[in-house]
Amino acid sequence: MVEKEILKENFIQIKQRISDAAAKSHRDPADITLMAVTKKKNAEVVRNLLDLGIQYFGENYPDETLGKMDVFDQFRDQLRLCMIGHLQSRKIRIIAGHFDEYHSLDRLNTAMKLNDLLVKQDKSMPVFIELNVGEEESKSGWQCENGKPSDQLLRDLEIIRDLPCLAIRGIMSLPPFTEDGEENRCYFSELRQVFTILNENYGYQMFHLSMGTSFDYPVAIEEGATFIRIGTALTGPR
Ligand SMILES: *Cc1c(COP(=O)(O)O)cnc(C)c1O
């Protein structure tokens, strides 16, 4: 269990590092949202994070999230529950029914199924498109090709753009794990390039770049992240 005081200390330290990275890159820290990643953490941790003023929560495993849905439902008016993990098709229903946003949309088929379920509920949902940088086979998402959107991505995005209940809001990515954030700077910069090209050359109106985790978020901020997804640096090891 993480003590409440430790959570608070971690939070203050992260806030400071966000400010420092923003200052370094001449950005407004208010443009950077800290998402708390609470996979494998219990409802009490979620409540303590809410007390610190955190609004965005990222979860990876739908079944595990269902186990603590009471706390998310109880405070629904002050939080946004976001799916950030890979989704098996039979779990899409859980996202449509219980989540506010889907930040790890990684294939066209999932987009269509999610849209069908949302249509029935008369509900729309913000989605982030997951890109795979670093060519890791184990990871999902559309491939990036040297800082350019691939033809496959462009084709699929056109279809997703026309789905009535999904609103494309941004790009999300999880570059290879490293303890030295500098090693991921090239990936963050590539993601920002793709983001800019999609907006400027293809008419998308994406506002967000979700990139950077516990070990590399300062570098991600310097490269333009608007969402950082923090687990261990905030709530300790899982
Ligand atoms: C677990 C996870 C995180 C958080 O990683 P930490 O290293 O604990 O900060 C962020 N994004 C995704 C997609 C994750 O699965």
The ligand as a Tripos MOL2 file, in Angstrom:
@<TRIPOS>MOLECULE
LIG
   15    15     1     0     0
SMALL
NO_CHARGES

@<TRIPOS>ATOM
      1 C1          1.6450    1.0360  -17.5310 C.3       1 LIG1
      2 C2          1.5530    2.0620  -18.5620 C.ar      1 LIG1
      3 C3          1.9820    3.3690  -18.3150 C.ar      1 LIG1
      4 C4          2.6380    3.7980  -17.0230 C.3       1 LIG1
      5 O1          3.9530    3.3310  -16.9450 O.3       1 LIG1
      6 P1          4.8820    3.7150  -15.6980 P.3       1 LIG1
      7 O2          6.2380    3.3190  -16.1270 O.co2     1 LIG1
      8 O3          4.3690    2.9320  -14.5320 O.co2     1 LIG1
      9 O4          4.7590    5.1810  -15.4750 O.co2     1 LIG1
     10 C5          1.7910    4.3100  -19.3100 C.ar      1 LIG1
     11 N1          1.2290    3.9950  -20.5030 N.ar      1 LIG1
     12 C6          0.8240    2.7510  -20.7780 C.ar      1 LIG1
     13 C7          0.2240    2.4530  -22.1090 C.3       1 LIG1
     14 C8          0.9780    1.7400  -19.8260 C.ar      1 LIG1
     15 O5          0.5830    0.5050  -20.1270 O.3       1 LIG1
@<TRIPOS>BOND
     1     1     2 1
     2     2     3 ar
     3     2    14 ar
     4     3     4 1
     5     3    10 ar
     6     4     5 1
     7     5     6 1
     8     6     7 2
     9     6     8 1
    10     6     9 1
    11    10    11 ar
    12    11    12 ar
    13    12    13 1
    14    12    14 ar
    15    14    15 1
@<TRIPOS>SUBSTRUCTURE
     1 LIG1         1 GROUP 0 **** ****
